Amino acid sequence: MNKTCCDNGSDGFTLLEVLIALGVLAIMAALMSGFLSQLGAVSRLEATVRTQTRLDAATNHVSRLLENARPIRLLDAEPDEQRFMDGLADSVRVTVVTRQGISALALRDIRIFHDPTNGSLYQTVSPRRLVGGAPNLSGMTTTLITDNVSSVAFSYAGGSAWDSAFTEEKTLPDAIRIELKAERGGRTITSAAIAVLD
């Protein structure tokens, strides 16, 4: 009986085939790594754009609101004071004309301020009413303008310089600069606007 050996190396992989397979896997891994890093960069860019858009919307809202400021004495000012504005570096309070309902306009005392404990920017609106000689705060509402704000800076144009506070009586500043900052992914994002007062 004649035994024939049929072992011609066809039941396994050759070294060349294994090396080719490993090379293809290495190329695919490199492509996937590049794709995933680009996906992370796109995600970070989208988050930055969203934060910038949110800050821009907030500064534009505050700017439009402050442009409606009127030179009217604040309700809680002392009788001998003629304060039209309480302007500080992190908050501002003034009387503005705002829309109430669909078509009615009304005078309201507003305060825009930053709460550093939760990083939010708020707007408080109070009707201009006196009860017994004191401001009636029963109709006061507080609204969130935006959150995740790391700092807020108001500065006031008086003459040729910008000041971090406004203390003059019987007048309003020529303009108010609003600057908001937020931290996102280790970067500081800034938005600024200027409200020009008539």
C-alpha positions as CSV (number, residue, x, y, z in Angstrom):
1,M,0.0,0.0,0.0
2,N,1.4,3.3,-1.1
3,K,1.0,6.2,1.4
4,T,0.8,9.6,-0.2
5,C,1.5,12.6,1.9
6,C,-0.9,15.3,1.2
7,D,0.7,17.9,3.5
8,N,1.4,20.8,1.1
9,G,1.1,23.7,3.7
10,S,-2.5,24.6,2.7
11,D,-4.0,24.0,6.2
12,G,-2.5,27.1,7.9
13,F,-1.4,30.7,7.3
14,T,2.0,31.5,6.0
15,L,4.1,34.2,7.7
16,L,3.5,36.5,4.8
17,E,-0.3,36.3,5.2
18,V,-0.1,36.9,8.9
19,L,2.1,40.0,8.3
20,I,-0.3,41.3,5.7
21,A,-3.3,40.9,8.0
22,L,-1.5,42.7,10.8
23,G,-0.5,45.5,8.4
24,V,-4.2,45.9,7.4
25,L,-5.3,46.0,11.0
26,A,-2.6,48.6,11.9
27,I,-3.8,50.8,9.0
28,M,-7.5,50.5,10.1
29,A,-6.5,51.3,13.7
30,A,-4.6,54.4,12.6
31,L,-7.6,55.5,10.5
32,M,-10.0,55.0,13.4
33,S,-7.7,56.8,15.9
34,G,-7.6,59.8,13.5
35,F,-11.3,59.7,13.0
36,L,-12.0,59.6,16.8
37,S,-9.6,62.4,17.5
38,Q,-11.3,64.5,14.8
39,L,-14.7,63.7,16.2
40,G,-13.5,64.9,19.7
41,A,-12.2,68.1,18.1
42,V,-15.5,68.7,16.3
43,S,-17.4,68.1,19.6
44,R,-15.2,70.6,21.5
45,L,-15.7,73.1,18.7
46,E,-19.5,72.7,18.8
47,A,-19.5,73.2,22.6
48,T,-17.4,76.4,22.1
49,V,-19.7,77.7,19.4
50,R,-22.7,77.0,21.6
51,T,-21.2,78.8,24.6
52,Q,-20.2,81.8,22.4
53,T,-23.7,82.0,20.9
54,R,-25.3,81.9,24.3
55,L,-23.0,84.6,25.7
56,D,-23.6,86.8,22.6
57,A,-27.3,86.5,23.0
58,A,-27.1,87.5,26.6
59,T,-24.9,90.5,26.0
60,N,-27.2,91.6,23.1
61,H,-30.3,91.3,25.4
62,V,-28.7,93.3,28.2
63,S,-27.5,95.9,25.7
64,R,-30.9,96.4,24.2
65,L,-32.5,96.6,27.7
66,L,-30.0,99.2,28.9
67,E,-30.5,101.3,25.7
68,N,-34.0,101.9,26.9
69,A,-32.8,103.5,30.2
70,R,-34.5,106.8,31.1
71,P,-33.2,109.6,33.4
72,I,-35.7,109.0,36.1
73,R,-35.0,109.0,39.8
74,L,-34.7,105.5,41.3
75,L,-37.7,104.7,43.6
76,D,-35.6,103.9,46.7
77,A,-33.3,106.9,46.4
78,E,-33.3,109.2,49.5
79,P,-35.5,112.3,49.2
80,D,-32.5,114.5,48.7
81,E,-30.8,112.2,46.2
82,Q,-31.3,112.3,42.4
83,R,-29.8,109.0,41.6
84,F,-30.9,107.7,38.1
85,M,-28.6,104.7,38.2
86,D,-26.7,102.4,40.5
87,G,-23.9,101.3,38.3
88,L,-21.4,98.8,39.8
89,A,-18.7,96.6,38.2
90,D,-20.9,93.4,38.5
91,S,-24.4,94.9,38.5
92,V,-26.5,97.8,37.2
93,R,-29.9,99.1,38.3
94,V,-31.8,101.7,36.3
95,T,-35.3,102.6,35.1
96,V,-36.2,101.5,31.6
97,V,-39.1,101.4,29.2
98,T,-40.1,97.8,28.6
99,R,-42.8,96.1,26.7
100,Q,-45.6,94.7,28.8
101,G,-47.9,92.3,27.0
102,I,-48.3,92.6,23.3
103,S,-48.3,96.3,22.7
104,A,-48.2,98.2,26.0
105,L,-45.0,100.0,27.2
106,A,-44.3,100.7,30.8
107,L,-41.6,102.1,33.1
108,R,-39.9,99.4,35.2
109,D,-36.9,99.4,37.6
110,I,-34.5,96.7,36.4
111,R,-31.4,95.3,38.0
112,I,-29.0,93.0,36.1
113,F,-26.6,91.2,38.3
114,H,-24.2,88.2,38.4
115,D,-24.5,85.5,41.2
116,P,-21.0,84.1,41.5
117,T,-22.1,81.2,43.7
118,N,-23.9,79.6,40.8
119,G,-22.5,81.5,37.8
120,S,-25.8,82.8,36.6
121,L,-26.7,86.2,35.2
122,Y,-30.2,87.5,36.4
123,Q,-32.6,90.2,35.5
124,T,-35.0,91.6,38.2
125,V,-37.9,93.7,37.0
126,S,-40.0,95.8,39.4
127,P,-43.1,97.9,38.7
128,R,-42.6,101.6,39.7
129,R,-45.2,101.7,42.5
130,L,-45.0,103.3,46.0
131,V,-47.0,102.1,48.9
132,G,-46.8,104.2,52.0
133,G,-43.9,106.1,50.5
134,A,-41.8,103.0,50.0
135,P,-41.3,100.9,46.8
136,N,-43.8,98.1,46.4
137,L,-41.8,95.0,45.5
138,S,-44.8,92.7,45.4
139,G,-44.8,92.6,41.6
140,M,-41.0,92.0,41.3
141,T,-39.9,89.1,39.0
142,T,-36.5,87.6,38.7
143,T,-35.5,85.9,35.4
144,L,-32.4,83.9,34.5
145,I,-30.7,85.5,31.5
146,T,-27.9,82.9,31.1
147,D,-25.9,80.5,33.3
148,N,-22.3,79.2,33.4
149,V,-20.9,82.7,33.4
150,S,-17.5,83.0,35.2
151,S,-17.4,86.8,35.3
152,V,-19.5,89.9,34.4
153,A,-18.0,93.4,34.0
154,F,-20.0,96.6,33.5
155,S,-18.1,99.8,32.7
156,Y,-19.6,103.2,32.2
157,A,-18.5,105.9,29.7
158,G,-18.2,109.3,31.3
159,G,-16.4,111.9,29.2
160,S,-13.3,110.2,27.7
161,A,-12.8,107.3,30.0
162,W,-14.5,104.1,31.1
163,D,-15.2,103.7,34.8
164,S,-16.1,100.5,36.7
165,A,-18.8,102.4,38.7
166,F,-21.3,105.1,38.0
167,T,-22.2,107.4,40.9
168,E,-23.2,110.7,39.4
169,E,-26.6,112.2,40.1
170,K,-29.1,113.7,37.8
171,T,-27.6,112.0,34.7
172,L,-27.0,108.7,33.0
173,P,-23.7,107.6,31.4
174,D,-23.2,108.1,27.7
175,A,-22.7,104.3,27.2
176,I,-22.4,101.1,29.2
177,R,-20.1,98.3,28.1
178,I,-21.1,94.8,29.0
179,E,-18.5,91.9,29.1
180,L,-19.3,88.3,29.9
181,K,-16.8,85.5,30.2
182,A,-17.3,81.7,30.4
183,E,-14.8,78.9,30.8
184,R,-15.2,76.0,28.4
185,G,-12.7,73.2,28.0
186,G,-9.9,75.1,29.6
187,R,-10.5,78.2,27.3
188,T,-12.0,81.5,28.2
189,I,-14.8,82.7,25.9
190,T,-15.7,86.3,25.9
191,S,-18.6,88.3,24.6
192,A,-19.0,92.1,24.8
193,A,-21.5,94.7,23.7
194,I,-22.0,98.4,24.2
195,A,-25.3,100.0,25.1
196,V,-25.5,103.6,23.9
197,L,-27.8,105.7,26.0
198,D,-29.7,108.6,24.6
